[in-house]
Amino acid sequence: MKDEKISKKYSCIATCPMRNVISHFANKWSMLLLVVLDEFGVMRFNELSRAIPDISPKVLSGHLKTLESCGLIRRKLYAEVPPRTEYGLTELGQSLIPILNQLTEWGRQNLDAVKSNVKKHQ
């Protein structure tokens, strides 16, 4: 019985939320970008790069494209010289923020325990 439930819940590739939704933003950079955009509002590429200095421009660009393709952020390009591009959360992206805030709070509360356990297993 348990195997049947597990099989139905996770094995259907077409309907699995982990494979089809969460996997697109469930990484450290994408979640961090969403939280930063929530906190600071609309930002330009260089502002995001300064806010998260340990992300390379190539990786930042890739994650922004992925988040845009998922509908979590919007990109607005201004036809100016030099060109200006701004990024902000969409309504869908904003709906994810309370969940990310809960995850962030859990991380704050358990940071020392996680670090300690990681050290034990290295």
C-alpha positions in Angstrom: 0.0 0.0 0.0 2.8 2.5 0.9 4.7 1.7 -2.3 1.5 2.3 -4.3 1.1 5.8 -2.7 4.7 6.7 -3.2 4.6 5.5 -6.8 1.5 7.6 -7.7 2.8 10.7 -5.9 6.3 11.0 -7.3 6.6 8.8 -10.3 4.2 10.7 -12.7 6.6 13.0 -14.4 3.9 15.2 -16.0 2.2 16.1 -12.7 5.1 16.0 -10.2 5.4 19.5 -8.7 9.0 18.9 -7.6 10.1 18.1 -11.2 7.9 20.6 -13.0 7.8 23.7 -10.8 10.0 23.8 -7.7 13.1 22.5 -9.5 13.2 25.7 -11.6 13.9 27.9 -8.6 15.0 25.6 -5.8 18.7 26.5 -5.8 20.6 29.0 -3.8 21.0 31.7 -6.4 17.4 31.7 -7.6 15.9 31.8 -4.2 18.4 34.5 -3.1 17.6 36.6 -6.2 13.8 36.4 -5.4 14.4 37.4 -1.8 16.7 40.3 -2.8 14.2 41.6 -5.4 11.4 41.4 -2.7 13.5 43.4 -0.3 14.8 46.0 -2.6 12.2 46.2 -5.4 13.0 46.7 -9.0 16.7 46.4 -9.6 19.2 46.6 -12.5 21.6 43.9 -13.4 24.6 45.6 -11.9 22.7 46.4 -8.7 21.8 42.7 -8.4 25.4 41.8 -9.0 26.6 44.1 -6.3 23.9 42.8 -3.9 25.2 39.3 -4.4 28.9 39.8 -5.1 29.8 36.1 -5.2 27.6 35.3 -8.2 29.3 35.5 -11.6 27.7 37.6 -14.3 27.1 34.5 -16.5 25.4 32.6 -13.6 23.4 35.7 -12.7 22.2 36.1 -16.2 21.2 32.5 -16.5 19.2 32.5 -13.3 17.5 35.7 -14.2 16.5 34.1 -17.6 15.2 31.0 -15.9 13.2 33.0 -13.3 11.7 35.1 -16.1 10.8 32.0 -18.2 9.0 30.6 -15.1 7.0 33.9 -14.7 8.5 34.7 -11.3 10.3 37.9 -12.4 9.8 40.3 -15.2 12.5 42.0 -17.2 11.9 45.5 -18.6 14.3 46.7 -21.3 14.5 50.4 -21.9 15.5 51.6 -25.4 18.2 54.0 -24.3 21.8 54.5 -24.9 23.3 52.8 -23.1 20.5 50.2 -22.8 18.9 49.8 -19.3 17.3 46.6 -18.1 15.4 46.3 -14.8 14.1 43.2 -13.0 11.3 42.9 -10.6 9.0 40.3 -9.1 5.8 39.4 -10.8 2.6 38.7 -8.9 3.4 35.0 -9.2 6.9 35.7 -7.8 5.5 37.7 -4.9 3.2 34.8 -4.0 6.3 32.7 -3.4 7.9 35.2 -1.0 6.0 34.2 2.2 7.2 30.6 1.7 10.8 31.7 1.1 10.6 33.9 4.2 9.6 30.9 6.2 12.5 28.9 4.8 14.8 31.8 5.6 13.6 32.0 9.2 14.0 28.2 9.5 17.6 28.7 8.3 18.3 31.4 10.8 16.9 29.2 13.7 18.9 26.1 12.6 22.1 27.5 11.1 24.3 26.5 13.9 22.9 23.0 14.1 23.3 22.5 10.3 26.8 23.8 10.3 27.7 21.6 13.3 26.3 18.5 11.6 28.1 19.3 8.3 31.4 19.5 10.2 30.8 16.2 11.8 30.3 14.5 8.5 33.2 16.0 6.6 
